């Protein structure tokens, strides 16, 4: 259930915010309304797309990834998330219902800060305890988007070896969205979808698919079907 939230004028000039694309900024604001009084929410990108960006042609997984990559949203537990800065910027109605979601500190949640963190210069990603947890969260976004859930450990190893930066992560998610609509991935209940590790190691996002070439023909356009009606 959406709640009433406030937005401060300085939001629009915040360094973290201006680096986001407009749809990511809009979704971030929308997720304040999605979050409970503790800043916790269920992480459901497809629901967010239908609820907050219904008329926008966008890859919702990539939009969500941008927020996670900036650590504006932190994933934890099983399909949960929280907004680290939520209480610093929101004045909550005291009559609002208490959170029914578990406290991130009581689960294997990504840490918000860690003095032992170092920087990976290749991808600009933090390492150490915080970096490992954040990286695991990014892989989970990929795994959620990939339609064939087989050999997860192999996929995670391939993903870690690839070590994609934010730009490549978005490109990978877009390619999955396009490929998921292709005839090869749709026929025979997905029998010809490669395992995720194979897809990653083969850099299949570079295959050059487009929404037009990958679109599945509508069976209702078949003359045989029309003539039978």
LUMDREN-937834 format. One record per residue (C-alpha): y, z, x; residue in three letters. Coordinates in steps of 0.2 Angstrom, whole numbers, plus 5000, padded with zeros to 4 digits. Example, Ala and Ser with C-alpha at 12.3 -4.5 7.8 and 13.67 -1.06 7.14 Angstrom:
BEGIN
497850395062ALA;499550365068SER;
END
This chain:
BEGIN
500050005000UNK;501749955007UNK;503050095010UNK;504950085011UNK;505550085029UNK;507150075038UNK;507749955052UNK;509149995065UNK;510449865070UNK;509949885088UNK;508249825084UNK;508849645085UNK;509449655103UNK;508049765110UNK;507249675125UNK;505449695118UNK;505949615102UNK;507049465108UNK;505549405119UNK;504449385103UNK;504549235092UNK;505349255075UNK;503649265065UNK;503049405077UNK;504649495074UNK;504549485056UNK;502749535056UNK;503149685067UNK;504349745053UNK;503149715040UNK;501849825049UNK;503049965048UNK;502849955029UNK;500949935031UNK;500850095042UNK;500650265035UNK;501850415039UNK;500950435056UNK;501250255060UNK;499350215058UNK;498550065049UNK;497049965047UNK;497049815058UNK;496749665047UNK;497649505053UNK;497049395039UNK;497649515026UNK;499349525035UNK;499449335034UNK;499149335016UNK;500249485012UNK;501749455024UNK;501749275030UNK;500949175015UNK;502049025016UNK;502049005035UNK;500948885045UNK;500448995059UNK;499049065069UNK;499049245063UNK;497849295077UNK;499049235090UNK;500549315081UNK;499649485081UNK;499149465099UNK;500949445104UNK;501249625097UNK;499749695105UNK;500149615122UNK;501949695121UNK;501049865117UNK;502149875101UNK;500449895092UNK;499049985100UNK;497249955094UNK;496050105093UNK;494350155085UNK;493450035073UNK;494749915066UNK;496250035067UNK;497950025075UNK;499550125077UNK;501350095081UNK;501850205097UNK;503650205093UNK;503550235074UNK;504150415073UNK;505550385085UNK;506350255073UNK;505750305055UNK;506350445044UNK;504850475033UNK;505050535015UNK;504250715015UNK;503350674999UNK;502450525007UNK;500550545007UNK;499750615022UNK;498850495034UNK;496950475029UNK;496650385046UNK;495950475061UNK;497150525075UNK;497150405090UNK;497050545102UNK;495350595094UNK;494650425097UNK;494450305112UNK;496250245110UNK;497250145122UNK;498350265132UNK;500250235130UNK;500750295147UNK;499850325164UNK;500550375180UNK;499050285190UNK;499450115183UNK;499649965195UNK;500149785191UNK;499049635192UNK;500249495198UNK;499149355192UNK;499249395173UNK;500649525173UNK;499449645165UNK;499349835169UNK;497749905177UNK;497050075178UNK;496450175163UNK;497850105151UNK;497549935157UNK;495749935154UNK;495949995137UNK;497249875132UNK;496249735140UNK;494749785129UNK;495849775114UNK;496449605118UNK;494549545120UNK;494149625103UNK;495549515096UNK;494649365103UNK;492949425098UNK;493549455080UNK;494249275079UNK;492649195087UNK;491449145073UNK;489749165082UNK;489449345086UNK;488049335099UNK;487949395117UNK;489549505116UNK;489249575134UNK;489149405141UNK;490749345132UNK;491649505138UNK;491149465156UNK;491749285154UNK;493349335147UNK;493649465160UNK;493349335174UNK;494549215165UNK;495849355165UNK;497049255153UNK;498849295152UNK;499749305135UNK;500149115135UNK;498249065138UNK;497749205125UNK;498749125112UNK;498148945116UNK;496349005116UNK;496549085098UNK;497348925092UNK;495948825098UNK;494648935090UNK;495648915073UNK;495548725075UNK;493748715081UNK;493248825066UNK;493748685055UNK;492948545064UNK;491348455057UNK;490248515072UNK;490648695069UNK;490448685050UNK;488848585049UNK;487148675046UNK;487948845044UNK;488748845062UNK;487148805071UNK;488048705084UNK;489448835088UNK;489148875106UNK;488949055112UNK;490649135116UNK;490249155134UNK;489848965135UNK;491348915126UNK;492449025138UNK;491648965154UNK;491748785149UNK;493648805145UNK;493348725128UNK;495148755122UNK;495648615134UNK;494648485123UNK;496148425115UNK;495748455097UNK;497048445083UNK;497048495065UNK;497048315060UNK;495548265070UNK;494648425067UNK;494948425048UNK;493348425038UNK;493248285024UNK;493348345007UNK;491648314999UNK;492548284982UNK;493348124989UNK;491548044991UNK;491447894979UNK;489747944975UNK;490248114969UNK;491748044959UNK;490547914951UNK;489348044945UNK;490648134935UNK;
END
